[in-house]
Each structure stands twice: as structure tokens, then as C-alpha cells.
Amino acid sequence: MINLLPPQAKKELYWQRQLKIVVIIELLTIFCLLVLWLAFLVIKVNIVTQQEIVKTTAKSEEPKIKQIDTIKKEINTINETLEKINQLYEEQIPVSETLIKIASLLPQDAYLENFVFEEKNKQVQIVGKIRTLTSLNQFKELLKNEPSFKDVELSIGSYVPTKEIEFQAKFILKK
């Protein structure tokens, strides 16, 4: 095709095309900016809505949170009480276990007549009778060798060879 337009008209056509291209690019840029602005607006509305939902949920859950805090305080109080009870229990001396130990150490030909436990100084005093001095000496050694007893003292109340021997033992319990 032969273009018979004068050079001035050709220039004018060229500038019109350029102007159209610039206008199209500007319109596309404005359209993209408008779409981007709308996307940010949607995101902002979504965030604001989520914030309102969280605020509403927090307000409705506030009594439950207070109730949970109250329960936590009660649990802490109960735990402290249980800890004190456990500490008290650990500090106690099991008198029944001590009596069982003494009974297991006691020879066959001996028996106890009296058992006294003084809690303040953790001292045990026993009174009993035994048939022979040999058994008494064995019992004394067993008491002294028992790891949970200390400061063992054993004394004889009366000794008549034909009768049973009265004895008295004192010792302190170790913790």
C-alpha cells in the first residue's frame, strides 16, 4: 500500500497513535491502581471484621476467663495445702513401723511389757522380760546395729537366774 499523505499529516497521525497508546497505558494504570485499592479495601474490611469478632468473642468469654482464673487460684490453694500435708506426713515418724522393727529384733524367749514413744525428742522406751542373758546381749547388739536407731541404752532391772530378766531399753529414732 502506498501512503500518499503529506509528511505533516503523517506526523499528526503518528502523534495521535502515540497519544492513544499513552492514554491506554494511563487508563490501564488507573484501572490497576483502582483494583489494587479495592483489594486493600476488602482486606481492611476483613481485618476490621475479624477484630470485631475477636472483641465480641473476648467479651462473651470474659466470665469464663474469670471463672478459670478463680479455679486456678483454688487449685493453687489446694496444691499448697496438699504440699503442707505431704511435708507434715514426711516429717512424721511411723511408730507402728518402729514397733514392728523392735518385734522383729526381739528374741523368741522375750516379750515387751511397755512401749513409750516421746514425739518431741523422738525417743523410744521399751520395758520387757527375757529368759537368758545371751538373748539379752544379742537383742542389745541387734538394737545397736539397727540403722534407724541411735544412742541405744539397755539396762537390766532385776536378775534372778531362775526367773525372767527384766530389761529396759531407750533409744532415739533417726529420720
C-alpha positions in Angstrom: 0.0 0.0 0.0 1.2 3.4 -0.9 0.8 6.1 1.6 0.0 9.4 -0.2 -0.4 11.5 2.9 1.7 14.6 3.2 4.5 14.4 5.9 2.7 16.8 8.2 -0.4 14.5 8.2 1.9 11.5 8.8 3.4 13.3 11.8 0.0 14.1 13.1 -1.2 10.5 12.7 2.0 9.3 14.5 1.4 11.6 17.4 -2.3 10.6 17.6 -1.2 7.0 17.8 1.3 7.8 20.4 -1.4 9.8 22.3 -3.8 6.8 22.1 -1.1 4.5 23.4 -0.3 6.9 26.3 -4.0 7.3 27.1 -4.5 3.5 27.1 -1.4 3.0 29.3 -2.7 5.7 31.7 -6.2 4.1 31.7 -4.7 0.7 32.4 -2.5 2.2 35.2 -5.5 3.9 36.7 -7.6 0.7 36.4 -4.8 -1.4 38.1 -4.5 1.2 40.9 -8.2 1.1 41.3 -8.2 -2.7 41.5 -5.3 -2.6 44.0 -7.1 0.0 46.1 -10.3 -2.1 46.1 -8.2 -5.2 47.1 -6.7 -3.3 50.0 -10.2 -2.0 50.9 -11.5 -5.6 51.0 -8.5 -6.7 53.1 -9.1 -3.7 55.5 -12.8 -4.6 55.8 -11.9 -8.2 56.5 -9.4 -7.3 59.2 -11.8 -4.9 60.9 -14.5 -7.6 60.8 -12.1 -10.1 62.3 -11.2 -7.6 65.1 -14.8 -7.0 65.9 -15.4 -10.8 66.0 -12.4 -11.2 68.4 -13.6 -8.3 70.6 -17.1 -9.8 70.7 -15.8 -13.3 71.5 -13.5 -11.9 74.2 -16.4 -10.0 75.8 -18.6 -13.1 75.8 -15.7 -15.3 77.1 -14.7 -12.9 79.8 -16.9 -14.6 82.5 -15.4 -17.9 81.6 -11.9 -16.5 81.8 -12.7 -15.1 85.3 -14.1 -18.5 86.3 -11.0 -20.2 85.0 -8.8 -17.7 87.0 -10.9 -18.4 90.1 -10.5 -22.2 89.6 -6.7 -21.7 89.1 -6.5 -19.9 92.4 -8.5 -22.6 94.1 -6.2 -25.3 92.6 -3.1 -23.4 93.8 -4.6 -23.1 97.3 -5.4 -26.8 97.3 -1.9 -27.6 96.0 -0.3 -25.5 98.7 -2.4 -27.3 101.4 -1.6 -30.7 99.9 2.1 -29.8 99.9 1.9 -28.8 103.6 0.1 -32.0 104.4 2.7 -34.0 102.5 5.5 -32.2 104.3 3.8 -32.9 107.6 3.4 -36.6 106.7 7.1 -36.9 105.6 8.2 -35.4 109.0 6.1 -37.8 111.0 7.7 -40.9 112.4 5.8 -44.1 111.8 5.5 -45.5 115.3 3.9 -48.7 114.1 6.9 -49.4 111.8 9.2 -48.8 114.8 7.2 -51.3 116.8 7.4 -53.8 114.0 11.2 -53.4 113.8 11.5 -53.9 117.5 9.3 -57.0 117.4 11.4 -58.5 114.6 14.6 -57.9 116.6 13.1 -59.3 119.8 14.3 -62.9 120.5 11.8 -65.7 120.8 12.2 -66.0 124.5 11.4 -62.3 125.2 8.3 -60.1 125.3 7.5 -56.5 125.8 5.5 -55.2 128.7 5.6 -51.5 127.9 6.3 -49.3 124.9 6.6 -45.5 125.2 7.2 -43.0 122.3 8.1 -39.4 123.1 7.4 -37.4 119.9 9.2 -34.3 120.9 12.7 -35.8 121.1 11.8 -38.9 119.1 12.8 -41.2 121.9 11.5 -44.7 122.4 11.5 -46.5 125.7 10.6 -50.2 126.0 10.3 -52.4 129.0 10.2 -56.2 128.8 11.4 -59.6 130.0 13.7 -62.1 128.6 14.8 -65.5 129.7 18.6 -65.6 129.2 21.5 -63.1 129.4 22.7 -64.4 126.0 19.4 -63.5 124.4 19.6 -60.1 126.1 23.1 -59.4 124.7 22.0 -60.5 121.3 19.0 -58.2 121.5 21.2 -55.3 122.6 23.6 -55.8 119.7 20.7 -56.0 117.2 19.3 -52.7 118.6 22.7 -51.0 118.3 23.2 -52.3 114.7 19.7 -51.1 113.6 20.4 -48.1 111.3 17.2 -46.3 112.3 18.1 -46.3 116.0 20.8 -44.2 117.7 22.0 -43.8 121.3 20.8 -47.2 122.3 20.9 -47.8 126.1 19.9 -51.1 127.6 19.7 -51.8 131.4 18.8 -54.8 133.5 16.1 -54.2 136.1 16.4 -57.5 138.1 18.4 -60.6 137.6 17.5 -63.9 139.3 18.8 -66.9 137.4 15.6 -68.9 137.9 13.3 -66.2 136.7 13.0 -64.0 133.6 15.3 -61.0 133.4 13.6 -57.6 133.4 15.2 -55.1 130.9 14.7 -51.5 129.9 15.9 -50.0 126.6 16.0 -46.4 125.4 17.0 -45.1 122.0 16.3 -42.2 119.7 14.9 -42.7 116.2 16.8 -41.4 113.2 14.9 -39.7 110.4 
